[in-house]
């Protein structure tokens, strides 16, 4: 872009104002005719915040009039930010800012004559400011600028920048590259700079050296290139080269000449050395040309040249030089090298030639073998007749070669034949014996060098003889192997070791649980025996039971339970099975109740009753009953009575149950003896009872005697016209205290209940009447009407206070009966006082 002239230096003159403002915007903006100009702009007042714009005027090529102190020029835009009024020219000039801090403008489209000085006149109250910038508008789009910041080396990534001092949001453009790579594009619209940039990252190759790199400004709307910029790439790289060979095919016949030239296609910087290599080995020759005047077969190989410069070294592609020559003398190779009769043998004709031989001729014992013209031929199953000398002749495009005069001899060898294992022991062989075997053969070429045996556990497996110490009953067949270059096995030999029966065991049927009275079958089994003739025996609990393979129980009983053994013997020995415990399951039986202590128990002690039984499985549930079959509600095997009472004496029985059934015991009597205390009480009671009987007897005797005496006394009384009475077993109440002075007798507080009182009244009897009548009526009148014939009778027993005696008894003392007697004296007149006298007989 060109400047508009010296007048543009006025850009440094900003404005004349009464105050200071800070404006930030690009100093110069570039565009072309028809494009647009985006003017990023910000502003602020040095006085601080709170100031806003009132008016904005955009001048083109303005001047300042010092006289009028005003700016003159073309007004492109005028806007009152308060009234929002603008001049007619604002159609293509737009204010995109605000009245606080943004003064961005857009001119779209821009014209060439818009180039020049652009002034932004702003006012804010009394403050004024003029900001200026330069517009550079060209007729066509300017070229972009390409920046290379570093030296470019082959295979080292480099980044190239293409930039254009133009950016406008209303006019999009693209920057594109002529080289493939990673591209990133950015647009810068800031008060400091307005630009569009594109960055290209790629790995340069030696082919890029000297090539053009172009950056194009592309208009996507019009689909055309607006401008472009091209630079020349200089890529530092190692030499790039190739070899030119004469003859071109690099195929020559032995004795001919070969020329090789190392041509450097490209080198930056220029190369300074050339080296030659054959099969990766450096040759002495230097320079860009290698001449081989008379080649030999040893010169065949792979040739390369290496060129170096300041960047590095590089080798050319490989040139494979082929030197042709006729076949060298041929010889025969056998596979396998040691030939065994019966195998397949392959013969190969070995000859060095270039090109390789295409035709072969075979000879056997100097005679040509017809039909064999390949490099190899096979003998499928070689025999002894095939042994001899073989040779061959190879031929290529340069002609036939020659044969080695000695040829190749074939020696047909075979492994040992007729190999046999021989038992040297006298037969038969018993378990535990030592056995010796030998390995023999009929023929072998070459000779036998070693032997092998397949018998584990034996010693010296490589000798011709084998000894087996303590041969086992299950010894495996034995065979031997005789070896030269190959090995041959003999047929296996069975040792047929004799041994007692093995693995004797008992099989039972049924194999489930065995219940009483069921059918059971026991069988004696064994796995093997040599010799096979065997005999069977059965033992129960160590005693011989019977002979035979089977043991049958038609109905098995609990008594059949026990330990069973099965014995099998042959002529070598006898073998017993493991013990088999035969258990017969049955319901409870033979129940009985045992009592401890067994001879009876004293009351107050402890008695233990145990329900003993025979059952399999054992009894799981017990029930106890007394002699009256009453359930005691006790379910254990032992019934414990503690302490024992007299009521516990009697019969007891138990019932046992398992899963097969139940049974009950017979009654058993429990005897309970009195304790010493009980015996004492009972003895005292008995003695008391006997004493009571004895006393009653005595009392009866006395009663009888008293009766007789009473009868006798009654007779006397009757004869004496008296009256008598008797009292038997009368018990009267105690005499009240008020009556006591009128009675005679003895009162003892200790023997209170032993004193009985009775008052008896006697009416006038017929006898008395008669007597009265006999005496005369005069005397009857003398009897007062108030006569009281009452008699008081008292019984006093063993008076402890004092002894009273006023009557001498005529008979022995009778403690059981007492009486009193009242006798009326005659018919005479008695004083009234005397009739009140009571006569009492006191017994002691």
Secondary structure, 3 states (H helix, E strand, C coil): CCCCCHHHHHHHCCCCCCCCEEEEECCEEEEECCCEEEECEEEEECCCCCCCCCEEEEEEEEEEECCCCEEEEEEEEEEECCCCCECHHHHCEEECCCCCCECCEEEECCCHHHCEEEEEEEEECCEEEEEEEEEEEECCCCCCEEEECCCEECCCEEEEEEEECCCCCCCCCEEEECCCCEEEEEEEECCCCEEEEEEEEEECCHHHCCCEEEEEEEECCCCEEEEEEEEECCEEEEEEEEEEEECCCCEEECCCCEEEEEEEEEEECCCCEEEEEECCEEEEEECCEEEECCCCHHHCEEEEEEEECCCCEEECCCEEEEEEECCCCEEEEEECCCEECCCCEEEEEECCCECCCCEEEEEECCEECCCCCCCEEEECCCCHHHCEEEEEEEEECCEECCECCCCEEECEEEEEECCEEEECCCCCEECCCCEEEEEECCEEECCCCEEEECCCCCECCCCCEEEECCCCCCCCCECEEEECCCEEECCCECCCEEEEEECCEEEEECCCCEECCCCEEEEEECCEEECCCCEEEEEECCEEEEECCEEEECCCCHHHCEEEEEEEECCCCEEECCCEEECEEEEEEEEEEEEECCCCEECCCEEEEEEEEEEECCCCEEEEEECCCCECCCCCCEEEEECCCHHHCEEEEEEEEECCEEEECCCEEECEECCHHHHHHHHHHHHHHHHHHHHHHHHHHHHHHHHHHHHHHHHHHHHCCCECCCCCCCCCCCCCCCCHHHCCCCCCCCCHHHCEEEEEECCCCHHHHHHHHHHCHHHHHCCCCCCCCEEEEEECCCCCCCCCCCCCCCCCCCCCCCCCCECCCCCCCCCHHHHCCCCCCCCC
